[in-house]
Amino acid sequence: MRITRTRTCTTRSRAAIGLAAAGALLALTGCGGDNDGGGGSTPDSTSGSDSAPTVRLPKLNGEKIEVAAVWTGPEQENFTKVLKEFEKRTGATVTFVPAQDPIVNFLGTKIAGGSPPDVAMLPQVGAIKETVAKKWAKPLGPEAKAELAKNYAKGWQDLGSVDGTPYGVYFKAASKSLVWYNNAVFENAGATEPKTWKEFLTTAETISASGVTPVSVGGADGWTLTDWFENVYLSQAGPEKYDQLAKHEIKWTDPSVTQALTTLAELFGKPALIAGGADGALQTEFPASVTQTFTGGDQPKGAMVFEGDFVTINIAQTEAKIGTDAKVFPFPAVGAEPPVVTGGDAAVALTDSKGAQALLTFLASPDAAKIWAGAGGFISPNKSLDVAAYPNDIQRDIAKALIAAGDDFRFDMSDQMPQSFGGTPGKGEWKALQDFLKNPKDIAGTQARLEADAAKAYGN
């Protein structure tokens, strides 16, 4: 998701958030608690009917609403529960429209054919800006704006705004600076949770020596590799450089990028540390990178997998229990402080219908967030949502850390960029980093390709 921010956090404030999030997670790694794996839910937790509604919605009997999103599998199923509750409250009929990446291209085809969905869930800030520039997106109505102002920190409101006008409601967020691990493997190897990048590499070698490949990488999905880069870069280069690179105010040939790629190559350049080696990783999609970490008991294909809180959805598809079999630690500090990178999906209206605005109002409320939170695999930036809605202590504490961050966080860099560079399969940054995973010695060549593609996408 892309972002134009007028406010940036200082190194001190970012560090404080990082330490708070790290402390919360580290305290939970030995926690059993309510650990159902994030996969199950009770009727009360998902129906939205166990407490009085906090938001008033209009009656929309007979109105048909289409919602487009790239979500599939459990994510689509859980979002559908949210839409069903909206139907129940309003009388409208809501249809989920499966979209493909890049979603702006998909929407362009639908709009050109005269059948735009009423609402789209946009996974990039740049996609919001692009839909506004193309005059597809409709500004939030007064009810949705009021709900947004009441329930969201200014930073999240700004993410969904273009030139000061609010268009998007960030319904789903992600904490993208987490490493999940197979506890049985760690115990057998005598490994401990690393706090620094150097310790992370040492831990990986320790696990490798025990007979298990240490790191699972979903390299078939280029976005996972951008997340690896962003966490290393933010911690190592700092937030100011991060903001500059996100806006292409510095080039990808900058020495700070060289340093980050060199650091990543310390892992990517050792095929024995990656499940299946580089070739295997490039054929492994993100869901499989998670499930293969928590399948096979203490002999999985990989012992650790890096990604956001949404990993819990995929862990729930295994027999592993979060907090006992599956544990988590913050992405290790490469520089002075560990990184804190977030992401998210925003709802944007593409038609002027009453139903579209009502759905945005609902999605901006804690009522909607509570439904998916209870199902697991979801973190909301809605500060009015009671964290008791989450199914286990780990997700509750991740949510608390996200809300405690307020406006002080760094949003996923690739999602801030033009979609043609930062959000398109087989192109731009996704493709360049996949090539880098295959040949991590070619740092200069990788930087040159990144810069050429970025310059074309940004027009500078």
C-alpha positions, 0 to 999 in steps of 0.5 A: 500500500502506498502512502503520501505522509506529511508526518514522519516519525522520529528515530526515537518514536519508531524505536519505542514502538519497536521495543514495545512490540518486541516486548509484547511478542517476546513475553508471549512466546512461551504462552499457552493461553487461548491458542486455538490456532486462529482457525476456529470461531464461535457463533458469537464471535463471528455473528456480530450479534452478541453485543449491541451494534455501535453503528446505525445503517440504513435499510437497503432492502432489494439493493445489490452490492458487489465487492471486489478483492484479491482475497481467496481461501480463508481470507475470502471466507472470513470476509464473507462473514463480515458481508453476511452480517451487513446483509443481515442488518441492512437487507441488501444482497452483497456479492463477493467478486474475486479479483486478480493482481494487479487489482487496478488492471482488473478494475479497469477491465470491469469499468471499461465494460460498464460493470464496476464493483460498488466497492473494492478492497485495495491492497496498495496505497498507490492503488488508491491514488491511481483510482482517484487519479482515474476518477474511479474512486468516490470520496467517503460520505459523511457517515463513513467519514464520521465513523472513520474519524471516531475509530482511526488514528490520523495516520490510518486516515491519511493513508486512505486520503488523497490531497486531503480528501478521504477515500479509503477505509483501512479495514484490515491491517498487518504487522509485517515484522514477525518471524514464526518458528517451529518450537520443537525444532528450536528445542531439539537444536538448543536454539534461542530466539535471536534479537539481532541479524547476526544472532539470526544467522547464528540461529539458522546455522545452529538449526541447520547443524541439527539436521533441519533446514532453517528458513522457509521462503515463499519466493514464488510470490515476489511480495514476500521478498519485498517484505524481507528487503523492507525490514532489513532496509528500515532497520539498517538505513533508518526511517528517513532513508526509508521514506526517501526510497519509497518516494524515489527521492533517492535512487535504488543505486544508493549505497544504502540499498547496496548495504541492505542487499549485501545483508540479505545476501548473507542469507540468500547466498547460502542455499543450505539455509533455505528450504529447497534452496533458491530454486525451491524457494522460487517455486514455493508460494507463500501459503506453502512456505508457512504450512511446510514450517509447521507440518512434519513435527520436529522434521519440517521442511523449514524451521522458521518463516518470516511474514506478518500476523496473517501467517496464523491463517495458514498455521491454522491449516496445520495441526500446530497450535499457536503459542506452543508448537508455533511461536513468534519473535520480532524481525531481528534488528539489523541496525540499532532497532528492530523494524516495524513495518505495517501493511493493510487493505482499504475499502474504496467506493467505485459507485455513488450508490447508497449501499456502497457508502453504507458498507464503507460506514460498516467497515469503519466500525468496530462491529465489522472488525470484530467479526473477522477478528474472532475468526483469526488471521486478522488485525484491525487498525480500528482503535475502538475494537475490543482486543478481547475479540481476538482468539489468542493472546499473541494476536491480542498483543500484536493488535495492542502494539499496532494501536499503541503505535498511533501515527508512528509507523512505517507502511509497506514500502512496495505498497507505497510505490506505483503499482507497476513497480511495487505491486505487479507479479513478474515485473518491477521490484517483485521480479528483480528481487526474485532474480536476486534470490536466484543470484544474490551475488549480482547486487550491482545488477539488481540495483541497476534493474531496480533503478531503471524500472523505478525511474520508468514507473515514477516518471523521473 
